[in-house]
């Protein structure tokens, strides 16, 4: 799941943006569910003061206006198009402007008495505070601008992709905005060369960006060149010059990457315990500490493996050459049995060149099942399966790319990275064993239906624009993992036990992500330790495990979002079921959970159960 929605739709000008920003401070106005899913949230505590709510509304509006201006590429991604011809300034002056802005808003937020806000605004104030503090911390303490070249390559690619991927405006208008940005991308490369200290840049980051750099040209050749004929006269001349200039700038950047950055990159990709704990707090905005996450993850790892063994016993019973299946297996016996049962699922694979086509089929099946079982309201918004753009490959196999919160009626993309052409037959076989047909079903559930796509479509209807812009990755990833379990519990694929087995293996990924992230970033795991853990404890194939090892080096404090979010979703549902008893209605519960606009899960629970907002 992308951390920011990508974009489209030129309708958010000053007046409409102000109106939308002000709704961030209104009580929630989602339609009531068909049956009560939980005690309704209070309209506001007795002490709520309209004047304080109004002050927060005004502050929220100024934050949103300032945020969009400072982050023009992000503004395009969320559907504000006043800045489509601009690009983020990562120079020293630009970073200082960001720092001053965030500190000023944080000081003003401190002056607001949060106890006098409505409950909805208490949630938004806490979300905004977390974001402001995180921005200050990143600029001053983590300083990713000084050591992470992915910051710059991602910005360059997003600057073009966010303009061209969706039809939010006529093509000539988008081409002129893209021209302006292409003229400015060379300054992003120059800022990268000025800001990055090779002694602090990890080798893996440098090598990854060196491989991705040409992806910007792939975007140009995919989106810009085929449509350039729609511009005439001076605009066309300017576009052609911008394309030529960008090609030259990309080549110069590639030379610098290959000759200077990669050979001299000496940084440690591990950020260490202190920075990790601080980053984890901002990333998760959860009540769970690092130690609690590890404790719960290890307990879940043991429980899920036990459940997988029970399925393996039933599936392997009376089969020739089956391994030993005792009631109380040793760790080695448990491992052998689960691996043998998984082999039954691995045998059902899509052809190498049909993975994307099969994903489309599974999306249709998952959508039909979700509707038939009445699990949650299914939106009519469109979703398309696409090939992942080249500049975004190398970190994750798939993601859901939803329209920005200010966009209406535009496609959601379920993007899948194709199998690289240079992979050997053995590598392809490893990949397709991991992404067997049942696993692709799960991928479509997680990324699309009823996972990220459905959740994003529901969340976009929530009235809080601030919450939409700062939507929680923990909520989103947790919901996607929760939805996998929901579909299996509901009998997807005719209660196929091998589907449940693969679903549990997929859940092991979430558990393993949380353990791996701490292991790599805090406990100094080696590649050998990571690969042993991933391939043995969580049953991942070599290609998947190798990719996850790369991801654990390139990112930190993001991999735990899946597990932490899922645990909080599971905990919240149990709490609501306990409170409502026989009055609990599953569809009504899901619709209400998704109506709040994807804040951190702990806030949804507090709103639904009428608990204090902490």
C-alpha positions as CSV (number, residue, x, y, z in Angstrom):
1,X,0.0,0.0,0.0
2,X,1.4,3.4,-1.0
3,X,1.8,5.8,1.9
4,X,0.2,8.6,-0.1
5,X,-2.7,8.1,-2.5
6,X,-1.8,9.0,-6.1
7,X,-4.1,11.4,-7.8
8,X,-6.3,13.1,-10.1
9,X,-9.1,15.6,-10.6
10,X,-8.7,19.3,-11.0
11,X,-11.6,20.6,-8.8
12,X,-9.9,21.5,-5.5
13,X,-9.3,25.2,-5.8
14,X,-9.2,27.6,-2.9
15,X,-12.9,27.8,-2.1
16,X,-13.6,24.1,-2.3
17,X,-10.4,23.3,-0.4
18,X,-11.4,25.6,2.4
19,X,-14.8,24.0,2.7
20,X,-13.2,20.5,2.7
21,X,-10.7,21.5,5.3
22,X,-13.4,22.9,7.6
23,X,-15.2,19.5,7.4
24,X,-12.2,18.0,9.1
25,X,-13.4,19.5,12.3
26,X,-17.1,18.5,12.1
27,X,-18.6,15.6,14.0
28,X,-18.7,12.4,11.9
29,X,-21.6,12.4,9.5
30,X,-21.5,8.9,7.9
31,X,-24.8,7.1,7.4
32,X,-26.0,4.9,10.2
33,X,-25.3,1.2,9.7
34,X,-28.2,-1.2,9.0
35,X,-27.9,-2.6,12.5
36,X,-26.1,-1.2,15.6
37,X,-22.4,-2.2,15.4
38,X,-21.4,-0.5,18.6
39,X,-22.4,2.3,20.9
40,X,-22.5,5.5,18.9
41,X,-19.7,7.9,19.4
42,X,-20.7,11.0,21.4
43,X,-21.3,14.1,19.4
44,X,-18.8,15.7,21.8
45,X,-17.9,15.7,25.5
46,X,-19.9,17.9,27.8
47,X,-17.0,20.3,27.9
48,X,-16.7,20.7,24.1
49,X,-16.4,24.4,23.2
50,X,-17.5,25.5,19.7
51,X,-15.0,28.3,19.8
52,X,-12.1,25.8,20.4
53,X,-13.5,23.6,17.6
54,X,-13.5,26.6,15.3
55,X,-9.9,27.4,16.3
56,X,-8.8,23.9,15.4
57,X,-10.7,24.1,12.1
58,X,-8.8,27.2,11.2
59,X,-5.5,25.7,12.2
60,X,-6.3,22.5,10.2
61,X,-7.0,24.6,7.2
62,X,-3.7,26.5,7.5
63,X,-1.8,23.3,7.9
64,X,-3.4,21.8,4.8
65,X,-2.8,24.9,2.7
66,X,0.8,25.0,3.9
67,X,1.4,21.3,3.5
68,X,0.1,21.3,-0.1
69,X,2.3,24.3,-1.0
70,X,5.5,22.8,0.5
71,X,4.8,19.4,-0.9
72,X,3.5,20.0,-4.5
73,X,4.1,16.4,-5.7
74,X,2.1,15.2,-2.7
75,X,-0.6,17.8,-3.4
76,X,-1.0,16.3,-6.9
77,X,-1.2,12.8,-5.3
78,X,-4.1,13.8,-3.0
79,X,-6.0,15.7,-5.7
80,X,-5.0,19.4,-5.3
81,X,-3.8,20.6,-8.6
82,X,-2.8,24.3,-8.0
83,X,0.8,23.1,-7.8
84,X,1.0,20.6,-10.6
85,X,3.8,22.5,-12.3
86,X,5.9,22.7,-9.1
87,X,8.2,20.2,-7.4
88,X,9.4,19.9,-3.8
89,X,12.4,21.9,-2.7
90,X,14.9,19.7,-0.8
91,X,17.6,22.3,-0.7
92,X,18.8,23.6,2.7
93,X,16.5,26.6,2.3
94,X,13.6,24.3,1.4
95,X,14.2,22.1,4.4
96,X,14.4,25.0,6.7
97,X,11.1,26.3,5.4
98,X,9.5,22.9,6.1
99,X,11.0,22.8,9.6
100,X,9.8,26.4,10.4
101,X,6.3,25.6,9.1
102,X,5.9,22.4,11.2
103,X,7.3,23.9,14.4
104,X,5.0,27.0,14.1
105,X,1.9,24.8,13.6
106,X,3.0,22.5,16.4
107,X,3.3,25.5,18.8
108,X,-0.1,26.7,17.8
109,X,-1.6,23.2,18.3
110,X,-0.1,23.1,21.7
111,X,-2.0,26.3,22.6
112,X,-5.4,24.6,21.9
113,X,-7.1,23.0,24.8
114,X,-7.7,19.5,23.4
115,X,-10.1,18.6,26.2
116,X,-12.5,21.2,24.9
117,X,-12.6,19.7,21.4
118,X,-15.3,17.4,20.1
119,X,-14.4,13.7,20.1
120,X,-13.8,13.6,16.4
121,X,-11.6,16.7,16.6
122,X,-9.7,15.2,19.5
123,X,-8.8,12.3,17.2
124,X,-7.8,14.7,14.4
125,X,-5.7,16.9,16.7
126,X,-3.7,13.8,17.9
127,X,-3.2,12.7,14.3
128,X,-2.0,16.1,13.3
129,X,0.3,16.4,16.3
130,X,1.9,13.0,15.4
131,X,2.5,14.2,11.8
132,X,4.0,17.5,12.8
133,X,6.3,15.9,15.4
134,X,7.3,13.2,12.9
135,X,8.2,15.9,10.3
136,X,10.4,17.8,12.7
137,X,12.0,14.6,13.9
138,X,12.7,13.4,10.4
139,X,14.3,16.7,9.3
140,X,16.4,17.2,12.4
141,X,17.1,13.8,13.8
142,X,16.7,11.0,11.2
143,X,17.8,13.3,8.4
144,X,16.8,10.9,5.6
145,X,17.6,13.7,3.1
146,X,21.3,13.3,3.9
147,X,21.6,9.5,3.5
148,X,18.6,8.0,1.6
149,X,18.8,8.5,-2.2
150,X,15.4,6.9,-2.5
151,X,13.9,10.2,-1.3
152,X,15.1,11.9,-4.5
153,X,14.4,9.1,-7.0
154,X,10.9,8.6,-5.6
155,X,10.2,12.3,-5.9
156,X,11.4,12.4,-9.5
157,X,9.3,9.5,-10.5
158,X,6.2,10.5,-8.6
159,X,6.4,14.0,-10.0
160,X,5.6,12.6,-13.5
161,X,3.5,9.5,-12.6
162,X,1.1,11.5,-10.4
163,X,0.3,13.8,-13.3
164,X,0.0,11.3,-16.1
165,X,-1.4,8.1,-14.6
166,X,-5.0,9.3,-14.2
167,X,-7.3,11.4,-16.4
168,X,-8.0,14.1,-13.9
169,X,-7.7,16.9,-16.5
170,X,-7.4,17.1,-20.3
171,X,-4.2,15.6,-21.6
172,X,-2.8,19.0,-23.0
173,X,-3.2,20.5,-19.6
174,X,-1.4,17.6,-17.9
175,X,1.4,17.7,-20.5
176,X,2.0,21.3,-19.8
177,X,2.3,20.6,-16.1
178,X,4.5,17.7,-16.8
179,X,6.7,20.0,-18.9
180,X,7.2,22.3,-16.0
181,X,8.1,19.5,-13.7
182,X,10.5,17.9,-16.2
183,X,12.3,21.2,-16.3
184,X,12.6,21.1,-12.5
185,X,13.6,17.4,-12.0
186,X,17.3,18.1,-12.8
187,X,17.3,20.4,-9.8
188,X,16.1,17.4,-7.7
189,X,19.1,15.4,-9.0
190,X,21.4,18.3,-8.2
191,X,20.0,18.6,-4.7
192,X,20.6,14.8,-4.2
193,X,24.2,15.3,-5.2
194,X,24.6,18.2,-2.9
195,X,22.7,16.8,0.1
196,X,23.7,13.1,0.2
197,X,26.8,12.2,2.1
198,X,28.2,9.0,0.6
199,X,29.8,8.0,3.9
200,X,26.2,7.9,5.4
201,X,24.5,6.3,2.4
202,X,24.0,2.5,2.7
203,X,25.3,0.5,-0.2
204,X,21.9,-1.2,-0.7
205,X,20.2,2.2,-1.1
206,X,22.8,3.4,-3.6
207,X,22.6,0.3,-5.7
208,X,18.8,0.2,-5.7
209,X,18.6,3.8,-6.9
210,X,21.2,3.2,-9.5
211,X,19.0,0.4,-10.9
212,X,15.8,2.6,-10.7
213,X,17.2,5.8,-12.1
214,X,16.3,5.0,-15.7
215,X,12.7,4.3,-14.6
216,X,12.1,8.1,-15.0
217,X,12.8,7.8,-18.7
218,X,10.4,4.8,-18.8
219,X,7.7,7.1,-17.5
220,X,8.5,9.7,-20.2
221,X,8.4,7.1,-23.0
222,X,5.2,5.5,-21.6
223,X,3.2,8.6,-20.7
224,X,4.7,11.7,-22.4
225,X,6.1,10.8,-25.8
226,X,3.0,9.0,-27.1
227,X,0.8,12.0,-26.2
228,X,3.2,14.8,-27.1
229,X,1.4,15.4,-30.4
230,X,-1.5,16.9,-28.5
231,X,0.6,20.0,-27.9
232,X,1.3,22.4,-30.7
233,X,3.5,25.4,-31.3
234,X,5.5,26.8,-28.4
235,X,4.1,24.4,-25.8
236,X,5.2,21.5,-27.9
237,X,8.7,23.0,-28.4
238,X,9.0,23.5,-24.7
239,X,7.9,20.0,-23.9
240,X,10.5,18.5,-26.4
241,X,13.2,20.7,-24.9
242,X,12.2,19.5,-21.4
243,X,12.3,15.9,-22.4
244,X,15.7,16.3,-24.0
245,X,17.0,18.1,-20.9
246,X,15.6,15.4,-18.6
247,X,17.2,12.6,-20.7
248,X,20.5,14.4,-20.3
249,X,20.0,15.0,-16.6
250,X,19.1,11.3,-16.0
251,X,22.3,10.3,-17.9
252,X,24.4,12.7,-15.7
253,X,22.7,11.4,-12.6
254,X,23.4,7.8,-13.6
255,X,27.1,8.6,-14.1
256,X,27.2,10.1,-10.6
257,X,25.4,7.1,-9.1
258,X,27.6,4.6,-10.8
259,X,31.0,6.4,-10.5
260,X,30.6,8.3,-7.2
261,X,27.7,7.2,-4.9
262,X,27.8,3.5,-5.3
263,X,31.5,3.0,-4.9
264,X,31.7,5.4,-1.9
265,X,28.5,4.4,-0.1
266,X,29.7,3.4,3.3
267,X,26.6,3.9,5.5
268,X,24.9,1.3,7.7
269,X,21.3,0.6,6.6
270,X,20.5,-0.3,10.2
271,X,19.2,2.8,12.1
272,X,19.7,1.3,15.5
273,X,17.5,0.9,18.6
274,X,17.1,4.6,19.6
275,X,16.1,5.9,16.2
276,X,14.1,2.8,15.5
277,X,12.0,3.2,18.7
278,X,11.4,6.9,17.9
279,X,10.5,6.1,14.3
280,X,8.2,3.2,15.3
281,X,6.2,5.6,17.6
282,X,5.6,8.0,14.7
283,X,5.0,5.3,12.1
284,X,2.5,3.2,14.1
285,X,0.8,5.8,16.4
286,X,-0.1,2.7,18.4
287,X,-0.3,1.8,22.1
288,X,2.0,-1.2,21.5
289,X,5.7,-0.8,22.3
290,X,8.5,-2.5,20.4
291,X,8.8,-5.2,23.2
292,X,5.1,-5.8,23.2
293,X,5.0,-6.2,19.4
294,X,7.8,-8.7,19.5
295,X,6.1,-10.7,22.4
296,X,2.8,-10.9,20.5
297,X,4.5,-11.7,17.2
298,X,6.4,-14.6,18.7
299,X,3.2,-16.0,20.4
300,X,1.3,-15.7,17.1
301,X,4.0,-17.4,15.2
302,X,3.8,-20.4,17.4
303,X,0.0,-20.5,17.4
304,X,-0.3,-20.2,13.6
305,X,2.3,-22.8,12.9
306,X,0.3,-25.1,15.2
307,X,-2.9,-24.4,13.3
308,X,-1.0,-25.1,10.0
309,X,0.2,-28.4,11.3
310,X,-3.3,-29.5,12.2
311,X,-4.4,-28.8,8.6
312,X,-1.3,-30.6,7.3
313,X,-2.2,-33.7,9.3
314,X,-5.7,-33.9,7.7
315,X,-4.4,-33.2,4.2
316,X,-1.5,-35.7,4.3
317,X,-3.2,-38.5,6.1
318,X,-3.1,-41.7,4.1
319,X,-1.1,-40.1,1.4
320,X,1.9,-42.1,0.1
321,X,5.3,-40.9,1.3
322,X,3.8,-38.6,3.9
323,X,6.1,-37.5,6.7
324,X,5.5,-38.5,10.3
325,X,2.3,-36.9,11.7
326,X,2.4,-37.4,15.5
327,X,-0.1,-35.7,17.8
328,X,2.8,-33.9,19.6
329,X,5.4,-33.3,16.9
330,X,8.9,-32.2,17.4
331,X,9.8,-28.9,15.7
332,X,11.4,-30.8,12.9
333,X,8.3,-33.0,12.4
334,X,6.1,-30.0,12.4
335,X,8.3,-28.3,9.9
336,X,8.4,-31.3,7.6
337,X,4.6,-31.8,7.7
338,X,3.7,-28.2,7.0
339,X,6.2,-28.0,4.1
340,X,4.8,-31.2,2.6
341,X,1.2,-29.9,2.8
342,X,2.3,-26.6,1.2
343,X,3.8,-28.5,-1.7
344,X,0.2,-29.6,-2.5
345,X,-0.7,-25.9,-2.9
346,X,2.5,-25.0,-4.7
347,X,1.7,-27.5,-7.5
348,X,-1.1,-25.2,-8.8
349,X,0.7,-22.4,-10.5
350,X,-0.2,-19.8,-13.2
351,X,2.0,-19.7,-16.3
352,X,4.8,-17.2,-16.2
353,X,3.1,-14.8,-18.6
354,X,-0.4,-15.2,-17.2
355,X,0.1,-13.9,-13.6
356,X,-1.5,-10.6,-14.2
357,X,-4.4,-12.2,-16.1
358,X,-5.0,-14.6,-13.3
359,X,-4.9,-11.7,-10.8
360,X,-7.8,-10.1,-12.7
361,X,-9.8,-13.4,-12.5
362,X,-9.2,-13.7,-8.8
363,X,-10.3,-10.0,-8.3
364,X,-13.6,-10.8,-10.0
365,X,-14.1,-13.9,-7.8
366,X,-13.3,-12.1,-4.6
367,X,-15.7,-9.3,-5.4
368,X,-18.5,-11.7,-6.2
369,X,-17.9,-13.6,-3.0
370,X,-17.8,-10.5,-0.8
371,X,-21.1,-9.3,-2.2
372,X,-22.7,-12.8,-2.0
373,X,-21.8,-13.2,1.6
374,X,-22.9,-9.7,2.5
375,X,-19.6,-9.1,4.4
376,X,-19.4,-5.3,3.8
377,X,-20.9,-2.7,1.5
378,X,-19.1,-3.1,-1.9
379,X,-18.5,0.2,-3.6
380,X,-19.0,0.8,-7.3
381,X,-15.8,2.7,-7.8
382,X,-13.7,1.2,-10.6
383,X,-10.5,-0.8,-10.0
384,X,-7.9,-1.9,-12.6
385,X,-5.1,-4.4,-12.5
386,X,-2.0,-2.8,-14.0
387,X,1.7,-3.6,-14.4
388,X,3.7,-1.8,-11.7
389,X,5.6,1.2,-13.2
390,X,9.3,0.4,-13.4
391,X,10.5,3.2,-11.1
392,X,8.4,1.8,-8.3
393,X,9.7,-1.8,-8.6
394,X,12.2,-3.3,-6.3
395,X,10.6,-2.9,-2.8
396,X,7.2,-4.7,-3.0
397,X,5.5,-7.1,-5.4
398,X,2.2,-5.4,-5.4
399,X,0.3,-2.4,-4.1
400,X,-3.1,-0.7,-4.2
401,X,-2.9,2.8,-5.7
402,X,-6.1,4.6,-4.8
403,X,-7.2,8.1,-6.1
404,X,-6.4,10.9,-3.8
405,X,-9.0,12.0,-1.2
406,X,-9.9,15.1,-3.2
407,X,-10.5,13.0,-6.4
408,X,-13.9,11.6,-7.4
409,X,-14.8,8.9,-9.8
410,X,-11.3,7.9,-10.8
411,X,-9.8,4.4,-11.1
412,X,-8.0,2.6,-8.3
413,X,-5.0,0.6,-9.5
414,X,-4.1,-2.8,-8.3
415,X,-0.4,-2.8,-9.5
416,X,1.6,-6.0,-9.8
417,X,5.3,-6.1,-10.6
418,X,6.0,-8.5,-13.6
419,X,8.5,-11.3,-13.4
420,X,11.9,-9.8,-14.5
421,X,13.0,-10.9,-17.9
422,X,16.5,-11.7,-16.7
423,X,15.3,-14.2,-14.1
424,X,16.5,-17.8,-14.5
425,X,14.0,-20.7,-14.8
426,X,14.9,-21.6,-11.2
427,X,14.1,-18.1,-10.0
428,X,10.9,-18.0,-11.9
429,X,9.9,-21.4,-10.4
430,X,10.6,-20.1,-6.9
431,X,8.5,-17.1,-7.5
432,X,5.5,-19.0,-8.9
433,X,5.7,-21.5,-6.1
434,X,5.4,-18.6,-3.7
435,X,2.7,-16.9,-5.8
436,X,0.7,-20.1,-6.6
437,X,-2.9,-19.7,-7.6
438,X,-4.2,-19.6,-4.0
439,X,-1.6,-17.0,-3.0
440,X,-2.6,-14.8,-5.9
441,X,-6.2,-15.1,-4.6
442,X,-4.9,-13.8,-1.3
443,X,-3.0,-11.1,-2.9
444,X,-6.1,-9.9,-4.6
445,X,-8.0,-10.0,-1.3
446,X,-5.3,-8.1,0.5
447,X,-4.7,-5.4,-2.2
448,X,-8.2,-5.1,-3.6
449,X,-11.3,-6.9,-2.4
450,X,-12.2,-6.6,0.4
451,X,-8.8,-5.2,1.3
452,X,-7.1,-1.9,0.4
453,X,-9.3,-1.0,-2.6
454,X,-12.6,-1.4,-0.7
455,X,-11.2,0.2,2.5
456,X,-9.9,3.2,0.5
457,X,-13.2,3.7,-1.3
458,X,-15.1,3.7,2.0
459,X,-12.5,5.9,3.7
460,X,-12.8,8.5,0.9
461,X,-16.4,9.2,1.9
462,X,-15.5,10.2,5.5
463,X,-15.9,14.0,6.1
464,X,-12.5,14.7,7.6
465,X,-10.1,15.9,4.9
466,X,-7.3,16.2,7.4
467,X,-7.8,12.5,8.3
468,X,-8.0,11.5,4.7
469,X,-4.7,13.2,3.9
470,X,-3.0,11.7,7.0
471,X,-4.7,8.3,6.8
472,X,-3.1,5.6,8.9
473,X,-1.0,2.9,7.2
474,X,-1.5,0.8,10.3
475,X,-5.3,1.0,9.8
476,X,-5.0,0.3,6.1
477,X,-2.5,-2.6,6.3
478,X,-4.2,-4.0,9.4
479,X,-7.6,-4.1,7.6
480,X,-6.1,-5.8,4.6
481,X,-4.6,-8.6,6.7
482,X,-7.8,-8.8,8.7
483,X,-9.8,-9.2,5.5
484,X,-7.7,-12.2,4.5
485,X,-8.8,-14.0,7.7
486,X,-12.4,-12.8,7.2
487,X,-12.6,-14.3,3.7
488,X,-11.2,-17.6,4.9
489,X,-13.5,-17.7,7.9
490,X,-16.4,-17.0,5.5
491,X,-15.7,-20.1,3.3
492,X,-13.9,-18.5,0.4
493,X,-13.0,-21.1,-2.4
494,X,-15.5,-23.5,-0.9
495,X,-13.7,-23.8,2.4
496,X,-10.7,-25.3,0.6
497,X,-8.3,-26.4,3.4
498,X,-5.3,-25.7,1.2
499,X,-6.6,-22.1,0.8
500,X,-6.8,-21.8,4.6
501,X,-3.2,-23.2,4.8
502,X,-1.9,-20.7,2.3
503,X,-3.9,-17.9,4.1
504,X,-2.2,-18.8,7.3
505,X,1.2,-18.8,5.5
506,X,0.3,-15.4,4.2
507,X,-0.5,-14.2,7.7
508,X,2.9,-15.6,8.8
509,X,4.3,-12.9,6.5
510,X,2.7,-10.2,8.6
511,X,4.0,-11.8,11.8
512,X,7.4,-12.4,10.2
513,X,7.5,-8.8,9.0
514,X,7.3,-7.5,12.6
515,X,10.0,-9.8,13.8
516,X,12.2,-9.3,10.8
517,X,12.1,-5.5,11.0
518,X,13.3,-5.5,14.6
519,X,15.8,-8.3,13.9
520,X,17.4,-6.4,11.1
521,X,17.2,-2.9,12.3
522,X,17.8,-3.4,16.0
523,X,19.3,-6.8,16.6
524,X,21.8,-6.8,13.7
525,X,20.6,-9.9,11.9
526,X,22.7,-11.0,9.0
527,X,21.3,-12.0,5.6
528,X,21.8,-15.6,6.6
529,X,19.8,-15.2,9.8
530,X,17.0,-13.3,7.9
531,X,16.8,-15.9,5.1
532,X,16.8,-18.8,7.6
533,X,13.9,-17.2,9.5
534,X,11.9,-16.3,6.5
535,X,12.3,-19.6,4.6
536,X,11.9,-21.9,7.6
537,X,9.8,-20.2,10.2
538,X,7.4,-18.4,7.8
539,X,7.8,-20.8,4.8
540,X,8.7,-18.1,2.2
541,X,10.3,-19.2,-1.1
542,X,13.8,-18.0,-1.8
543,X,12.8,-15.2,-4.2
544,X,10.2,-13.8,-1.8
545,X,12.6,-14.1,1.2
546,X,15.4,-12.4,-0.8
547,X,13.1,-9.6,-1.8
548,X,12.0,-9.1,1.8
549,X,15.6,-9.0,3.0
550,X,16.2,-6.1,0.5
551,X,13.0,-4.4,1.7
552,X,14.1,-4.8,5.4
553,X,17.3,-2.9,4.5
554,X,15.6,-0.2,2.4
555,X,12.9,0.6,4.9
556,X,12.4,0.6,8.7
557,X,9.3,0.7,11.0
558,X,7.0,0.1,8.0
559,X,7.0,-3.7,8.0
560,X,5.4,-4.0,11.4
561,X,2.3,-2.0,10.3
562,X,0.7,-5.2,8.9
563,X,0.9,-7.1,12.1
564,X,0.2,-4.3,14.6
565,X,-2.8,-3.1,12.5
566,X,-4.2,-6.6,12.2
567,X,-3.8,-7.3,16.0
568,X,-5.6,-4.0,16.7
569,X,-8.4,-4.9,14.3
570,X,-8.8,-8.4,15.7
571,X,-8.8,-6.9,19.3
572,X,-11.4,-4.2,18.3
573,X,-13.8,-6.7,16.8
574,X,-13.7,-9.0,19.8
575,X,-14.3,-6.0,22.1
576,X,-17.4,-4.9,20.1
577,X,-18.7,-8.5,19.9
578,X,-18.4,-8.8,23.6
579,X,-20.2,-5.5,24.2
580,X,-23.1,-6.2,21.7
581,X,-23.5,-9.9,22.1
582,X,-26.4,-11.2,20.0
583,X,-27.0,-7.7,18.6
584,X,-23.6,-7.8,16.7
585,X,-24.0,-7.5,12.9
586,X,-20.9,-8.3,10.9
587,X,-21.7,-6.1,7.9
588,X,-22.9,-3.2,10.0
589,X,-19.7,-3.5,12.1
590,X,-17.4,-3.5,9.0
591,X,-19.3,-0.5,7.4
592,X,-19.0,1.5,10.7
593,X,-15.3,0.7,11.1
594,X,-14.6,1.9,7.6
595,X,-16.7,5.0,8.0
596,X,-14.2,6.9,10.1
597,X,-11.7,7.7,7.4
598,X,-8.8,5.3,8.4
599,X,-7.3,6.9,11.5
600,X,-5.1,4.8,13.7
601,X,-7.1,1.7,14.8
602,X,-6.9,2.7,18.5
603,X,-8.9,5.8,17.8
604,X,-11.6,3.9,15.9
605,X,-12.0,1.6,18.8
606,X,-12.3,4.5,21.2
607,X,-14.9,6.2,19.0
608,X,-16.9,3.0,18.5
609,X,-16.9,1.9,22.2
610,X,-17.3,5.4,23.6
611,X,-14.0,5.3,25.4
612,X,-11.8,8.3,26.2
613,X,-9.7,9.6,23.3
614,X,-6.1,9.0,24.4
